[in-house]
Each structure stands twice: as C-alpha cells, then as structure tokens.
Amino acid sequence: MEKYKKLGLKLTPQRLAVLEILDGNATHPSAEDIFREVKKRFPMTSFATVYNTLNALKEKGKLVELSIDPDRKRFDPDIKPHHHIICIRCKSIVDIHREYALKTPEAERQGFEIIGNHVEFYGICPKCK
C-alpha cells in the first residue's frame, strides 16, 4: 500500500485492484483484460476507471503502453528497458532481458541521436505449436 501512495493517485478500491493486477504481471495485459479482472472483485467498476488509471500510470512513467498488438493496446508494468518476443498466433508476449548491440550507420540515422532501442521477435509459442 505504501508504494502506491507515492504515485500521487487517489487510491480507490478499484484503482488499488488495477495496481495489484499489474504488480509483477508479465503477461502484458490489455485494458480489457485488466477490466475483466477488476470487475470480478468490483462489479460496478467502469471501463473508464480502469483506462484512466492505466493512462495516469503511463503519464507517471510507471507503465509502458505497447503497440505491438495491432488489435489492442497492451501494458507492461516492467519499465526497465527490455525486448519482447510475440507469438503470431495467440499474441502472447514474453520479455527478453538482454542487451543487443545494434550499430546504425550515420547515413541511416539521418541526424538522430539514438538513445535506445526495442527489439521485437516474432514466432510461434510452445502452446501454439
């Protein structure tokens, strides 16, 4: 509870449920996934409450919004730099915590100063094989 107070958010029971669902969650859930989970505990919760909480966390730098699933936004509470591997069938996403030294030639950078990268790998997960 103390770590959540430092976020500067009004901590309603519904918001706390969102935070608890995200805490240590490596499944990269969508807003809909989180909404379904919160609704089990608080049936009167609105989707807007969940979505607004996710946006507030994103704005505070405590959540990363992933755009790797074209059908729906996914969220990652692991804000440390890392990469992902995505199943092309079930859309499951797995974290890869490894550095990849990618050298981009000056001519291709077009004047950009590169400050980081995010590598996405695609494949078929063990469940879908």
N, C-alpha and C positions, 0 to 999 in steps of 0.2 A: 504494500500500500504506500509506503514512504517513497519508493522510487517513482510512483505515478504522480504523487503530489508535486514533485519537482517539474512536471511537464507544464504546469500552469493552466491546466484544463479543469473545468467544472467536472468533478468526479461523481456523476450519477451512477446508479447501479448498472444501467445499460452500457455506459462508457467503460466502466470497470470490466464488464463482461467482454467487451471488444478487446481491451488491453490484455485480459487474461488469455483470450483465444490466440492473440498474436504472440504472447510471451513464449519465446523459444520455438515458435512454429516454423518449420522448414518446408511446409507443403506449398507455400506461395499461394495462399487462398485468394479468391476473388471477393469483392464486396458482397456478392450474393451468397458465397459460402459462409462468410462471417455472419451475415444477416440470419441465415438459417440456424446457425448455432446459437446466436443470441436469442432468437425467437423461441427456442426450446425452453430457455430459462425465464424470459420476459416476453410473453405472447403479445403484449401491446406495443412492443418496440416497432418503430417505423424504420423503413429503409433509409430515410433521410438522416436519422440519428446515427446509423452505422456509417453511412457515406461521409457525413460531416465530421465524424470522429476520425475516420481514415484521412480525410483531407487535412484536418488540424495536425495530426501526427506527421503527415508528409511535410507540411509547412514548417514544422519544428525540427525537421531533419531526423525524425525517429522512425521513419518508414520510407521505403523506396517503392515507387509505383513502377511496375514492369509493363512494358508494352510488347512483350514477346509473344503473347497470345492474341492474335488479331480479333478473336471473338469476344474477349472480355479482359479488362484490366486485372492484373494480379498484383498482390502486395507482398513485399519482403521485409520483415522486421530486422533482418540482418543487414545493417547499414555499412558494415565494413566492405571494402572493395572485394568483389569476387565475381566469378563467372557462372554460367549455367549450361546445363545440358537438358534438352527438351525432347520428350517423346512426341513424334509426329502423329501418333495415333490417339493416345489418351490425353495428351497435352500436360502430362506430369512434368514437373521441373525439379531438377536436383542441383544443389550448389556444388561448385568446384572451387576449392580454396587453394589455388596455385597461381603463381605468377607466370605470365607468358611475355617474354621479351620480344616485342614486335618493333621492328625498325621500319619507320615510314620515311621514305626518301623525301628530301626537302621539296623537290618539284611536285610531289603529290600532296604535300601539306598545304600548299597554296597560302603560305604565310601564317598558318595556325601554329600556336604553341600547344603541343599536346601535353595534357596534364593527367591523362588516364585512359584506360580502355575497358571495354566489356566484351568478352568473347562469348558467343553463343554456339553451342554444339547441338546438332540435331541427330536423332537416331530413333531406335525402337527399344523401349524399356523391356526388362525381363518379363513383366506381366503380359505385355502385348505380343511377344514373340510367338 
